[in-house]
């Protein structure tokens, strides 16, 4: 359903729960451009148990039916393997049940969205050991996606400190967004050596909602979590079964 020219849109951001205000994830519903409501999930709750009841509550409080839904914007990662799977599965299920379209939003875009009015912005997510998934966005309204080319780097790739240093030198971002609590020391030093202040990662379903205007919808069955690395269980299985590579 559309009110005026704007579809009723549900946004789901539970990809990196500790980076939200509630520490658990959040959902938002736009009934029109000016009427947006949101619900924080419980910090101690299980997303697979809490997400659908929260969505139901949001709809009831807004006075609309599930069949009125026109679009689902979902933050697809990188993030926690379980939380991104739950978010994507829920978005796909709602779309298939209601006929709504699905807009898969790369989580780096959700993080960068409030900062994209000016120059380039870099985001650092999915840290592991001394590496992380690094993305760069140059402008807000470009055609943006998880594999869009951004010469000389792709919009998201795993980087160590040396690759990050080259990116910061080449792109000269106005902001670098990351969670300082989890950012490896080597990457923190690299950002500091570049003379850039670190902006704390804050994820918000309302930014996911807004960013959906820059993302083309996809068929529900084609919307998948964005994993920065192969799951460790799969890697170990391949190591134990080399003939299956």
Biotite code that builds the C-alpha atoms (Angstrom):
import biotite.structure as struc

atoms = struc.array([
    struc.Atom([0.000, 0.000, 0.000], chain_id="A", res_id=1, res_name="UNK", atom_name="CA", element="C"),
    struc.Atom([1.169, 3.570, -0.720], chain_id="A", res_id=2, res_name="UNK", atom_name="CA", element="C"),
    struc.Atom([0.158, 6.719, 1.088], chain_id="A", res_id=3, res_name="UNK", atom_name="CA", element="C"),
    struc.Atom([0.628, 9.382, -1.554], chain_id="A", res_id=4, res_name="UNK", atom_name="CA", element="C"),
    struc.Atom([3.697, 8.324, -3.518], chain_id="A", res_id=5, res_name="UNK", atom_name="CA", element="C"),
    struc.Atom([5.460, 6.625, -0.627], chain_id="A", res_id=6, res_name="UNK", atom_name="CA", element="C"),
    struc.Atom([5.113, 2.914, 0.169], chain_id="A", res_id=7, res_name="UNK", atom_name="CA", element="C"),
    struc.Atom([4.585, 1.800, 3.732], chain_id="A", res_id=8, res_name="UNK", atom_name="CA", element="C"),
    struc.Atom([8.055, 0.544, 4.593], chain_id="A", res_id=9, res_name="UNK", atom_name="CA", element="C"),
    struc.Atom([9.342, -1.664, 7.378], chain_id="A", res_id=10, res_name="UNK", atom_name="CA", element="C"),
    struc.Atom([13.071, -1.481, 8.192], chain_id="A", res_id=11, res_name="UNK", atom_name="CA", element="C"),
    struc.Atom([14.978, -4.155, 10.099], chain_id="A", res_id=12, res_name="UNK", atom_name="CA", element="C"),
    struc.Atom([18.411, -3.473, 11.573], chain_id="A", res_id=13, res_name="UNK", atom_name="CA", element="C"),
    struc.Atom([19.667, -6.271, 13.809], chain_id="A", res_id=14, res_name="UNK", atom_name="CA", element="C"),
    struc.Atom([22.922, -7.019, 11.974], chain_id="A", res_id=15, res_name="UNK", atom_name="CA", element="C"),
    struc.Atom([25.265, -5.789, 14.724], chain_id="A", res_id=16, res_name="UNK", atom_name="CA", element="C"),
    struc.Atom([23.109, -5.596, 17.863], chain_id="A", res_id=17, res_name="UNK", atom_name="CA", element="C"),
    struc.Atom([25.738, -4.062, 20.144], chain_id="A", res_id=18, res_name="UNK", atom_name="CA", element="C"),
    struc.Atom([26.048, -1.098, 17.758], chain_id="A", res_id=19, res_name="UNK", atom_name="CA", element="C"),
    struc.Atom([22.410, -0.045, 18.231], chain_id="A", res_id=20, res_name="UNK", atom_name="CA", element="C"),
    struc.Atom([21.160, 2.234, 20.972], chain_id="A", res_id=21, res_name="UNK", atom_name="CA", element="C"),
    struc.Atom([19.406, -0.647, 22.725], chain_id="A", res_id=22, res_name="UNK", atom_name="CA", element="C"),
    struc.Atom([22.302, -3.026, 22.336], chain_id="A", res_id=23, res_name="UNK", atom_name="CA", element="C"),
    struc.Atom([19.929, -5.531, 20.752], chain_id="A", res_id=24, res_name="UNK", atom_name="CA", element="C"),
    struc.Atom([18.664, -4.280, 17.386], chain_id="A", res_id=25, res_name="UNK", atom_name="CA", element="C"),
    struc.Atom([15.803, -2.144, 16.211], chain_id="A", res_id=26, res_name="UNK", atom_name="CA", element="C"),
    struc.Atom([12.962, -2.033, 13.691], chain_id="A", res_id=27, res_name="UNK", atom_name="CA", element="C"),
    struc.Atom([11.191, 0.984, 12.199], chain_id="A", res_id=28, res_name="UNK", atom_name="CA", element="C"),
    struc.Atom([7.991, 1.521, 10.257], chain_id="A", res_id=29, res_name="UNK", atom_name="CA", element="C"),
    struc.Atom([7.296, 4.466, 7.943], chain_id="A", res_id=30, res_name="UNK", atom_name="CA", element="C"),
    struc.Atom([3.575, 4.944, 7.374], chain_id="A", res_id=31, res_name="UNK", atom_name="CA", element="C"),
    struc.Atom([4.408, 8.063, 5.377], chain_id="A", res_id=32, res_name="UNK", atom_name="CA", element="C"),
    struc.Atom([7.524, 10.136, 4.885], chain_id="A", res_id=33, res_name="UNK", atom_name="CA", element="C"),
    struc.Atom([6.754, 12.136, 8.026], chain_id="A", res_id=34, res_name="UNK", atom_name="CA", element="C"),
    struc.Atom([5.273, 9.406, 10.227], chain_id="A", res_id=35, res_name="UNK", atom_name="CA", element="C"),
    struc.Atom([7.983, 7.025, 11.399], chain_id="A", res_id=36, res_name="UNK", atom_name="CA", element="C"),
    struc.Atom([7.813, 4.880, 14.518], chain_id="A", res_id=37, res_name="UNK", atom_name="CA", element="C"),
    struc.Atom([10.365, 2.407, 15.841], chain_id="A", res_id=38, res_name="UNK", atom_name="CA", element="C"),
    struc.Atom([10.845, -0.274, 18.475], chain_id="A", res_id=39, res_name="UNK", atom_name="CA", element="C"),
    struc.Atom([14.059, -1.381, 20.150], chain_id="A", res_id=40, res_name="UNK", atom_name="CA", element="C"),
    struc.Atom([14.342, -5.083, 20.754], chain_id="A", res_id=41, res_name="UNK", atom_name="CA", element="C"),
    struc.Atom([15.117, -6.306, 24.243], chain_id="A", res_id=42, res_name="UNK", atom_name="CA", element="C"),
    struc.Atom([18.880, -6.519, 24.889], chain_id="A", res_id=43, res_name="UNK", atom_name="CA", element="C"),
    struc.Atom([18.620, -9.951, 26.460], chain_id="A", res_id=44, res_name="UNK", atom_name="CA", element="C"),
    struc.Atom([16.067, -11.325, 24.037], chain_id="A", res_id=45, res_name="UNK", atom_name="CA", element="C"),
    struc.Atom([16.528, -13.837, 21.217], chain_id="A", res_id=46, res_name="UNK", atom_name="CA", element="C"),
    struc.Atom([15.967, -12.230, 17.845], chain_id="A", res_id=47, res_name="UNK", atom_name="CA", element="C"),
    struc.Atom([14.312, -15.345, 16.457], chain_id="A", res_id=48, res_name="UNK", atom_name="CA", element="C"),
    struc.Atom([11.754, -15.132, 19.279], chain_id="A", res_id=49, res_name="UNK", atom_name="CA", element="C"),
    struc.Atom([11.410, -11.345, 19.539], chain_id="A", res_id=50, res_name="UNK", atom_name="CA", element="C"),
    struc.Atom([11.492, -9.983, 16.002], chain_id="A", res_id=51, res_name="UNK", atom_name="CA", element="C"),
    struc.Atom([8.084, -11.014, 14.651], chain_id="A", res_id=52, res_name="UNK", atom_name="CA", element="C"),
    struc.Atom([6.169, -10.066, 17.843], chain_id="A", res_id=53, res_name="UNK", atom_name="CA", element="C"),
    struc.Atom([7.869, -6.647, 17.721], chain_id="A", res_id=54, res_name="UNK", atom_name="CA", element="C"),
    struc.Atom([6.883, -6.208, 14.076], chain_id="A", res_id=55, res_name="UNK", atom_name="CA", element="C"),
    struc.Atom([3.295, -7.177, 14.924], chain_id="A", res_id=56, res_name="UNK", atom_name="CA", element="C"),
    struc.Atom([3.239, -4.649, 17.763], chain_id="A", res_id=57, res_name="UNK", atom_name="CA", element="C"),
    struc.Atom([4.612, -1.919, 15.499], chain_id="A", res_id=58, res_name="UNK", atom_name="CA", element="C"),
    struc.Atom([1.891, -2.569, 12.932], chain_id="A", res_id=59, res_name="UNK", atom_name="CA", element="C"),
    struc.Atom([-0.869, -2.641, 15.543], chain_id="A", res_id=60, res_name="UNK", atom_name="CA", element="C"),
    struc.Atom([0.316, 0.622, 17.099], chain_id="A", res_id=61, res_name="UNK", atom_name="CA", element="C"),
    struc.Atom([0.389, 2.241, 13.642], chain_id="A", res_id=62, res_name="UNK", atom_name="CA", element="C"),
    struc.Atom([-3.113, 0.962, 12.903], chain_id="A", res_id=63, res_name="UNK", atom_name="CA", element="C"),
    struc.Atom([-2.226, -0.838, 9.687], chain_id="A", res_id=64, res_name="UNK", atom_name="CA", element="C"),
    struc.Atom([-2.464, -4.405, 8.474], chain_id="A", res_id=65, res_name="UNK", atom_name="CA", element="C"),
    struc.Atom([0.405, -6.582, 7.251], chain_id="A", res_id=66, res_name="UNK", atom_name="CA", element="C"),
    struc.Atom([-1.194, -6.567, 3.806], chain_id="A", res_id=67, res_name="UNK", atom_name="CA", element="C"),
    struc.Atom([-0.670, -2.797, 3.671], chain_id="A", res_id=68, res_name="UNK", atom_name="CA", element="C"),
    struc.Atom([3.094, -3.291, 3.618], chain_id="A", res_id=69, res_name="UNK", atom_name="CA", element="C"),
    struc.Atom([4.732, -2.066, 0.426], chain_id="A", res_id=70, res_name="UNK", atom_name="CA", element="C"),
    struc.Atom([8.445, -2.503, 1.122], chain_id="A", res_id=71, res_name="UNK", atom_name="CA", element="C"),
    struc.Atom([10.812, -4.218, 3.548], chain_id="A", res_id=72, res_name="UNK", atom_name="CA", element="C"),
    struc.Atom([14.260, -2.670, 3.957], chain_id="A", res_id=73, res_name="UNK", atom_name="CA", element="C"),
    struc.Atom([16.671, -5.060, 5.650], chain_id="A", res_id=74, res_name="UNK", atom_name="CA", element="C"),
    struc.Atom([20.235, -4.527, 6.779], chain_id="A", res_id=75, res_name="UNK", atom_name="CA", element="C"),
    struc.Atom([22.021, -7.569, 5.311], chain_id="A", res_id=76, res_name="UNK", atom_name="CA", element="C"),
    struc.Atom([25.474, -7.307, 6.912], chain_id="A", res_id=77, res_name="UNK", atom_name="CA", element="C"),
    struc.Atom([28.304, -7.787, 7.379], chain_id="A", res_id=78, res_name="UNK", atom_name="CA", element="C"),
    struc.Atom([27.317, -8.595, 10.917], chain_id="A", res_id=79, res_name="UNK", atom_name="CA", element="C"),
    struc.Atom([26.572, -11.541, 13.122], chain_id="A", res_id=80, res_name="UNK", atom_name="CA", element="C"),
    struc.Atom([25.920, -14.714, 11.168], chain_id="A", res_id=81, res_name="UNK", atom_name="CA", element="C"),
    struc.Atom([22.789, -15.568, 13.157], chain_id="A", res_id=82, res_name="UNK", atom_name="CA", element="C"),
    struc.Atom([21.324, -12.068, 13.358], chain_id="A", res_id=83, res_name="UNK", atom_name="CA", element="C"),
    struc.Atom([21.730, -11.366, 9.637], chain_id="A", res_id=84, res_name="UNK", atom_name="CA", element="C"),
    struc.Atom([20.197, -14.726, 8.743], chain_id="A", res_id=85, res_name="UNK", atom_name="CA", element="C"),
    struc.Atom([17.189, -14.025, 10.968], chain_id="A", res_id=86, res_name="UNK", atom_name="CA", element="C"),
    struc.Atom([16.738, -10.524, 9.523], chain_id="A", res_id=87, res_name="UNK", atom_name="CA", element="C"),
    struc.Atom([16.972, -11.649, 5.902], chain_id="A", res_id=88, res_name="UNK", atom_name="CA", element="C"),
    struc.Atom([14.726, -14.671, 6.433], chain_id="A", res_id=89, res_name="UNK", atom_name="CA", element="C"),
    struc.Atom([12.104, -12.506, 8.133], chain_id="A", res_id=90, res_name="UNK", atom_name="CA", element="C"),
    struc.Atom([12.224, -9.912, 5.348], chain_id="A", res_id=91, res_name="UNK", atom_name="CA", element="C"),
    struc.Atom([11.867, -12.577, 2.669], chain_id="A", res_id=92, res_name="UNK", atom_name="CA", element="C"),
    struc.Atom([9.005, -14.267, 4.494], chain_id="A", res_id=93, res_name="UNK", atom_name="CA", element="C"),
    struc.Atom([7.101, -10.988, 4.916], chain_id="A", res_id=94, res_name="UNK", atom_name="CA", element="C"),
    struc.Atom([7.610, -10.096, 1.267], chain_id="A", res_id=95, res_name="UNK", atom_name="CA", element="C"),
    struc.Atom([6.409, -13.469, 0.047], chain_id="A", res_id=96, res_name="UNK", atom_name="CA", element="C"),
    struc.Atom([3.377, -13.364, 2.341], chain_id="A", res_id=97, res_name="UNK", atom_name="CA", element="C"),
    struc.Atom([2.315, -9.794, 1.576], chain_id="A", res_id=98, res_name="UNK", atom_name="CA", element="C"),
    struc.Atom([3.637, -9.094, -1.921], chain_id="A", res_id=99, res_name="UNK", atom_name="CA", element="C"),
    struc.Atom([5.894, -6.317, -0.612], chain_id="A", res_id=100, res_name="UNK", atom_name="CA", element="C"),
    struc.Atom([9.207, -5.595, -2.320], chain_id="A", res_id=101, res_name="UNK", atom_name="CA", element="C"),
    struc.Atom([12.519, -6.160, -0.542], chain_id="A", res_id=102, res_name="UNK", atom_name="CA", element="C"),
    struc.Atom([15.400, -3.687, -0.472], chain_id="A", res_id=103, res_name="UNK", atom_name="CA", element="C"),
    struc.Atom([18.626, -5.313, 0.784], chain_id="A", res_id=104, res_name="UNK", atom_name="CA", element="C"),
    struc.Atom([20.723, -2.590, 2.437], chain_id="A", res_id=105, res_name="UNK", atom_name="CA", element="C"),
    struc.Atom([24.436, -3.260, 2.998], chain_id="A", res_id=106, res_name="UNK", atom_name="CA", element="C"),
    struc.Atom([25.077, -2.511, 6.663], chain_id="A", res_id=107, res_name="UNK", atom_name="CA", element="C"),
    struc.Atom([28.034, -0.209, 5.838], chain_id="A", res_id=108, res_name="UNK", atom_name="CA", element="C"),
    struc.Atom([25.558, 2.036, 4.013], chain_id="A", res_id=109, res_name="UNK", atom_name="CA", element="C"),
    struc.Atom([23.297, 2.117, 7.083], chain_id="A", res_id=110, res_name="UNK", atom_name="CA", element="C"),
    struc.Atom([26.307, 3.150, 9.175], chain_id="A", res_id=111, res_name="UNK", atom_name="CA", element="C"),
    struc.Atom([27.508, 5.768, 6.708], chain_id="A", res_id=112, res_name="UNK", atom_name="CA", element="C"),
    struc.Atom([24.131, 7.249, 5.750], chain_id="A", res_id=113, res_name="UNK", atom_name="CA", element="C"),
    struc.Atom([24.034, 10.186, 8.227], chain_id="A", res_id=114, res_name="UNK", atom_name="CA", element="C"),
    struc.Atom([27.546, 11.238, 7.173], chain_id="A", res_id=115, res_name="UNK", atom_name="CA", element="C"),
    struc.Atom([27.215, 11.228, 3.388], chain_id="A", res_id=116, res_name="UNK", atom_name="CA", element="C"),
    struc.Atom([26.346, 14.854, 2.752], chain_id="A", res_id=117, res_name="UNK", atom_name="CA", element="C"),
    struc.Atom([29.981, 15.758, 2.113], chain_id="A", res_id=118, res_name="UNK", atom_name="CA", element="C"),
    struc.Atom([33.061, 13.865, 1.037], chain_id="A", res_id=119, res_name="UNK", atom_name="CA", element="C"),
    struc.Atom([33.980, 10.171, 1.156], chain_id="A", res_id=120, res_name="UNK", atom_name="CA", element="C"),
    struc.Atom([33.145, 8.083, 4.212], chain_id="A", res_id=121, res_name="UNK", atom_name="CA", element="C"),
    struc.Atom([34.836, 4.804, 5.191], chain_id="A", res_id=122, res_name="UNK", atom_name="CA", element="C"),
    struc.Atom([33.235, 2.168, 7.388], chain_id="A", res_id=123, res_name="UNK", atom_name="CA", element="C"),
    struc.Atom([34.967, -0.695, 9.177], chain_id="A", res_id=124, res_name="UNK", atom_name="CA", element="C"),
    struc.Atom([32.900, -3.728, 10.196], chain_id="A", res_id=125, res_name="UNK", atom_name="CA", element="C"),
    struc.Atom([33.275, -7.459, 10.820], chain_id="A", res_id=126, res_name="UNK", atom_name="CA", element="C"),
    struc.Atom([36.667, -7.361, 12.495], chain_id="A", res_id=127, res_name="UNK", atom_name="CA", element="C"),
    struc.Atom([38.571, -10.575, 13.015], chain_id="A", res_id=128, res_name="UNK", atom_name="CA", element="C"),
    struc.Atom([42.128, -10.775, 14.280], chain_id="A", res_id=129, res_name="UNK", atom_name="CA", element="C"),
    struc.Atom([43.902, -7.922, 12.446], chain_id="A", res_id=130, res_name="UNK", atom_name="CA", element="C"),
    struc.Atom([41.520, -7.625, 9.505], chain_id="A", res_id=131, res_name="UNK", atom_name="CA", element="C"),
    struc.Atom([38.111, -6.101, 8.857], chain_id="A", res_id=132, res_name="UNK", atom_name="CA", element="C"),
    struc.Atom([35.538, -5.466, 6.138], chain_id="A", res_id=133, res_name="UNK", atom_name="CA", element="C"),
    struc.Atom([36.176, -1.951, 4.857], chain_id="A", res_id=134, res_name="UNK", atom_name="CA", element="C"),
    struc.Atom([33.830, 0.024, 2.618], chain_id="A", res_id=135, res_name="UNK", atom_name="CA", element="C"),
    struc.Atom([34.010, 3.506, 1.107], chain_id="A", res_id=136, res_name="UNK", atom_name="CA", element="C"),
    struc.Atom([31.072, 5.625, -0.023], chain_id="A", res_id=137, res_name="UNK", atom_name="CA", element="C"),
    struc.Atom([31.596, 8.807, -1.993], chain_id="A", res_id=138, res_name="UNK", atom_name="CA", element="C"),
    struc.Atom([28.091, 10.230, -2.200], chain_id="A", res_id=139, res_name="UNK", atom_name="CA", element="C"),
    struc.Atom([24.595, 9.543, -0.891], chain_id="A", res_id=140, res_name="UNK", atom_name="CA", element="C"),
    struc.Atom([22.440, 9.201, -3.984], chain_id="A", res_id=141, res_name="UNK", atom_name="CA", element="C"),
    struc.Atom([24.693, 7.071, -6.177], chain_id="A", res_id=142, res_name="UNK", atom_name="CA", element="C"),
    struc.Atom([23.681, 3.619, -7.339], chain_id="A", res_id=143, res_name="UNK", atom_name="CA", element="C"),
    struc.Atom([25.074, 1.747, -4.361], chain_id="A", res_id=144, res_name="UNK", atom_name="CA", element="C"),
    struc.Atom([25.243, -1.972, -3.735], chain_id="A", res_id=145, res_name="UNK", atom_name="CA", element="C"),
    struc.Atom([27.429, -4.529, -1.979], chain_id="A", res_id=146, res_name="UNK", atom_name="CA", element="C"),
    struc.Atom([29.483, -5.204, -5.131], chain_id="A", res_id=147, res_name="UNK", atom_name="CA", element="C"),
    struc.Atom([29.374, -1.816, -6.860], chain_id="A", res_id=148, res_name="UNK", atom_name="CA", element="C"),
    struc.Atom([32.839, -0.847, -8.127], chain_id="A", res_id=149, res_name="UNK", atom_name="CA", element="C"),
    struc.Atom([34.514, 2.058, -6.361], chain_id="A", res_id=150, res_name="UNK", atom_name="CA", element="C"),
    struc.Atom([37.870, 2.423, -8.052], chain_id="A", res_id=151, res_name="UNK", atom_name="CA", element="C"),
    struc.Atom([40.452, 1.505, -7.078], chain_id="A", res_id=152, res_name="UNK", atom_name="CA", element="C"),
    struc.Atom([38.640, -0.574, -4.439], chain_id="A", res_id=153, res_name="UNK", atom_name="CA", element="C"),
    struc.Atom([35.403, -2.483, -4.312], chain_id="A", res_id=154, res_name="UNK", atom_name="CA", element="C"),
    struc.Atom([32.762, -1.108, -2.014], chain_id="A", res_id=155, res_name="UNK", atom_name="CA", element="C"),
    struc.Atom([33.504, -3.801, 0.529], chain_id="A", res_id=156, res_name="UNK", atom_name="CA", element="C"),
    struc.Atom([36.478, -6.060, 1.031], chain_id="A", res_id=157, res_name="UNK", atom_name="CA", element="C"),
    struc.Atom([38.625, -7.564, 3.755], chain_id="A", res_id=158, res_name="UNK", atom_name="CA", element="C"),
    struc.Atom([41.635, -5.405, 4.556], chain_id="A", res_id=159, res_name="UNK", atom_name="CA", element="C"),
    struc.Atom([44.580, -5.518, 6.899], chain_id="A", res_id=160, res_name="UNK", atom_name="CA", element="C"),
    struc.Atom([46.391, -2.445, 8.208], chain_id="A", res_id=161, res_name="UNK", atom_name="CA", element="C"),
    struc.Atom([48.560, -1.979, 5.110], chain_id="A", res_id=162, res_name="UNK", atom_name="CA", element="C"),
    struc.Atom([45.588, -2.104, 2.709], chain_id="A", res_id=163, res_name="UNK", atom_name="CA", element="C"),
    struc.Atom([43.617, 0.224, 4.954], chain_id="A", res_id=164, res_name="UNK", atom_name="CA", element="C"),
    struc.Atom([46.513, 2.693, 5.005], chain_id="A", res_id=165, res_name="UNK", atom_name="CA", element="C"),
    struc.Atom([46.597, 2.770, 1.193], chain_id="A", res_id=166, res_name="UNK", atom_name="CA", element="C"),
    struc.Atom([42.835, 3.264, 1.011], chain_id="A", res_id=167, res_name="UNK", atom_name="CA", element="C"),
    struc.Atom([42.921, 6.147, 3.496], chain_id="A", res_id=168, res_name="UNK", atom_name="CA", element="C"),
    struc.Atom([45.733, 7.790, 1.568], chain_id="A", res_id=169, res_name="UNK", atom_name="CA", element="C"),
    struc.Atom([43.994, 7.381, -1.805], chain_id="A", res_id=170, res_name="UNK", atom_name="CA", element="C"),
    struc.Atom([40.445, 8.261, -0.755], chain_id="A", res_id=171, res_name="UNK", atom_name="CA", element="C"),
    struc.Atom([41.084, 10.808, 2.039], chain_id="A", res_id=172, res_name="UNK", atom_name="CA", element="C"),
    struc.Atom([37.733, 10.106, 3.732], chain_id="A", res_id=173, res_name="UNK", atom_name="CA", element="C"),
    struc.Atom([36.193, 12.793, 5.882], chain_id="A", res_id=174, res_name="UNK", atom_name="CA", element="C"),
    struc.Atom([35.099, 10.167, 8.414], chain_id="A", res_id=175, res_name="UNK", atom_name="CA", element="C"),
    struc.Atom([36.023, 6.627, 9.394], chain_id="A", res_id=176, res_name="UNK", atom_name="CA", element="C"),
    struc.Atom([33.211, 4.807, 11.180], chain_id="A", res_id=177, res_name="UNK", atom_name="CA", element="C"),
    struc.Atom([33.951, 1.780, 13.383], chain_id="A", res_id=178, res_name="UNK", atom_name="CA", element="C"),
    struc.Atom([33.270, 0.281, 16.784], chain_id="A", res_id=179, res_name="UNK", atom_name="CA", element="C"),
    struc.Atom([36.301, 1.282, 18.875], chain_id="A", res_id=180, res_name="UNK", atom_name="CA", element="C"),
    struc.Atom([35.558, -1.527, 21.339], chain_id="A", res_id=181, res_name="UNK", atom_name="CA", element="C"),
    struc.Atom([36.227, -4.221, 18.740], chain_id="A", res_id=182, res_name="UNK", atom_name="CA", element="C"),
    struc.Atom([38.539, -2.512, 16.243], chain_id="A", res_id=183, res_name="UNK", atom_name="CA", element="C"),
    struc.Atom([41.951, -4.239, 16.244], chain_id="A", res_id=184, res_name="UNK", atom_name="CA", element="C"),
    struc.Atom([44.816, -2.126, 17.574], chain_id="A", res_id=185, res_name="UNK", atom_name="CA", element="C"),
    struc.Atom([46.665, -2.243, 14.251], chain_id="A", res_id=186, res_name="UNK", atom_name="CA", element="C"),
    struc.Atom([43.664, -0.770, 12.423], chain_id="A", res_id=187, res_name="UNK", atom_name="CA", element="C"),
    struc.Atom([43.084, 1.841, 15.117], chain_id="A", res_id=188, res_name="UNK", atom_name="CA", element="C"),
    struc.Atom([46.695, 2.969, 14.809], chain_id="A", res_id=189, res_name="UNK", atom_name="CA", element="C"),
    struc.Atom([46.343, 3.138, 11.020], chain_id="A", res_id=190, res_name="UNK", atom_name="CA", element="C"),
    struc.Atom([43.336, 5.443, 11.282], chain_id="A", res_id=191, res_name="UNK", atom_name="CA", element="C"),
    struc.Atom([45.113, 7.573, 13.874], chain_id="A", res_id=192, res_name="UNK", atom_name="CA", element="C"),
    struc.Atom([48.274, 7.805, 11.771], chain_id="A", res_id=193, res_name="UNK", atom_name="CA", element="C"),
    struc.Atom([46.145, 9.085, 8.883], chain_id="A", res_id=194, res_name="UNK", atom_name="CA", element="C"),
    struc.Atom([45.030, 11.976, 11.099], chain_id="A", res_id=195, res_name="UNK", atom_name="CA", element="C"),
    struc.Atom([41.375, 10.977, 11.000], chain_id="A", res_id=196, res_name="UNK", atom_name="CA", element="C"),
    struc.Atom([39.182, 10.946, 14.090], chain_id="A", res_id=197, res_name="UNK", atom_name="CA", element="C"),
    struc.Atom([37.292, 7.691, 14.550], chain_id="A", res_id=198, res_name="UNK", atom_name="CA", element="C"),
    struc.Atom([33.498, 8.040, 14.500], chain_id="A", res_id=199, res_name="UNK", atom_name="CA", element="C"),
    struc.Atom([31.752, 5.510, 16.722], chain_id="A", res_id=200, res_name="UNK", atom_name="CA", element="C"),
    struc.Atom([29.568, 2.997, 14.879], chain_id="A", res_id=201, res_name="UNK", atom_name="CA", element="C"),
    struc.Atom([25.855, 3.588, 15.540], chain_id="A", res_id=202, res_name="UNK", atom_name="CA", element="C"),
    struc.Atom([23.299, 1.570, 13.598], chain_id="A", res_id=203, res_name="UNK", atom_name="CA", element="C"),
    struc.Atom([19.712, 2.739, 13.357], chain_id="A", res_id=204, res_name="UNK", atom_name="CA", element="C"),
    struc.Atom([16.665, 1.287, 11.608], chain_id="A", res_id=205, res_name="UNK", atom_name="CA", element="C"),
    struc.Atom([15.610, 4.779, 10.573], chain_id="A", res_id=206, res_name="UNK", atom_name="CA", element="C"),
    struc.Atom([18.840, 5.147, 8.593], chain_id="A", res_id=207, res_name="UNK", atom_name="CA", element="C"),
    struc.Atom([18.166, 1.746, 7.050], chain_id="A", res_id=208, res_name="UNK", atom_name="CA", element="C"),
    struc.Atom([14.723, 3.062, 6.149], chain_id="A", res_id=209, res_name="UNK", atom_name="CA", element="C"),
    struc.Atom([16.132, 6.215, 4.551], chain_id="A", res_id=210, res_name="UNK", atom_name="CA", element="C"),
    struc.Atom([18.880, 4.360, 2.692], chain_id="A", res_id=211, res_name="UNK", atom_name="CA", element="C"),
    struc.Atom([16.305, 2.137, 0.994], chain_id="A", res_id=212, res_name="UNK", atom_name="CA", element="C"),
    struc.Atom([15.592, 5.064, -1.326], chain_id="A", res_id=213, res_name="UNK", atom_name="CA", element="C"),
    struc.Atom([19.051, 4.483, -2.865], chain_id="A", res_id=214, res_name="UNK", atom_name="CA", element="C"),
    struc.Atom([18.687, 0.708, -3.313], chain_id="A", res_id=215, res_name="UNK", atom_name="CA", element="C"),
    struc.Atom([16.718, -1.079, -6.003], chain_id="A", res_id=216, res_name="UNK", atom_name="CA", element="C"),
    struc.Atom([14.400, -3.830, -4.720], chain_id="A", res_id=217, res_name="UNK", atom_name="CA", element="C"),
    struc.Atom([15.238, -7.453, -5.468], chain_id="A", res_id=218, res_name="UNK", atom_name="CA", element="C"),
    struc.Atom([13.127, -10.609, -5.692], chain_id="A", res_id=219, res_name="UNK", atom_name="CA", element="C"),
    struc.Atom([12.850, -12.072, -2.176], chain_id="A", res_id=220, res_name="UNK", atom_name="CA", element="C"),
    struc.Atom([14.553, -15.322, -3.126], chain_id="A", res_id=221, res_name="UNK", atom_name="CA", element="C"),
    struc.Atom([17.628, -13.402, -4.294], chain_id="A", res_id=222, res_name="UNK", atom_name="CA", element="C"),
    struc.Atom([18.105, -11.459, -1.057], chain_id="A", res_id=223, res_name="UNK", atom_name="CA", element="C"),
    struc.Atom([20.905, -13.038, 0.974], chain_id="A", res_id=224, res_name="UNK", atom_name="CA", element="C"),
    struc.Atom([23.026, -12.082, 3.977], chain_id="A", res_id=225, res_name="UNK", atom_name="CA", element="C"),
    struc.Atom([26.309, -10.393, 3.121], chain_id="A", res_id=226, res_name="UNK", atom_name="CA", element="C"),
    struc.Atom([28.998, -12.508, 4.763], chain_id="A", res_id=227, res_name="UNK", atom_name="CA", element="C"),
    struc.Atom([32.499, -10.989, 4.868], chain_id="A", res_id=228, res_name="UNK", atom_name="CA", element="C"),
    struc.Atom([34.177, -14.351, 5.277], chain_id="A", res_id=229, res_name="UNK", atom_name="CA", element="C"),
    struc.Atom([33.333, -17.975, 4.822], chain_id="A", res_id=230, res_name="UNK", atom_name="CA", element="C"),
    struc.Atom([31.779, -19.332, 8.036], chain_id="A", res_id=231, res_name="UNK", atom_name="CA", element="C"),
    struc.Atom([34.427, -20.958, 10.223], chain_id="A", res_id=232, res_name="UNK", atom_name="CA", element="C"),
    struc.Atom([32.506, -24.226, 10.302], chain_id="A", res_id=233, res_name="UNK", atom_name="CA", element="C"),
    struc.Atom([32.626, -24.384, 6.501], chain_id="A", res_id=234, res_name="UNK", atom_name="CA", element="C"),
    struc.Atom([36.345, -23.585, 6.467], chain_id="A", res_id=235, res_name="UNK", atom_name="CA", element="C"),
    struc.Atom([37.078, -26.361, 8.947], chain_id="A", res_id=236, res_name="UNK", atom_name="CA", element="C"),
    struc.Atom([34.933, -28.794, 6.963], chain_id="A", res_id=237, res_name="UNK", atom_name="CA", element="C"),
    struc.Atom([36.903, -27.985, 3.808], chain_id="A", res_id=238, res_name="UNK", atom_name="CA", element="C"),
    struc.Atom([40.175, -28.503, 5.659], chain_id="A", res_id=239, res_name="UNK", atom_name="CA", element="C"),
    struc.Atom([39.028, -31.920, 6.807], chain_id="A", res_id=240, res_name="UNK", atom_name="CA", element="C"),
    struc.Atom([37.638, -32.872, 3.390], chain_id="A", res_id=241, res_name="UNK", atom_name="CA", element="C"),
    struc.Atom([40.114, -31.470, 0.852], chain_id="A", res_id=242, res_name="UNK", atom_name="CA", element="C"),
    struc.Atom([38.714, -33.613, -1.979], chain_id="A", res_id=243, res_name="UNK", atom_name="CA", element="C"),
    struc.Atom([35.433, -31.697, -1.835], chain_id="A", res_id=244, res_name="UNK", atom_name="CA", element="C"),
    struc.Atom([37.006, -28.300, -2.643], chain_id="A", res_id=245, res_name="UNK", atom_name="CA", element="C"),
])
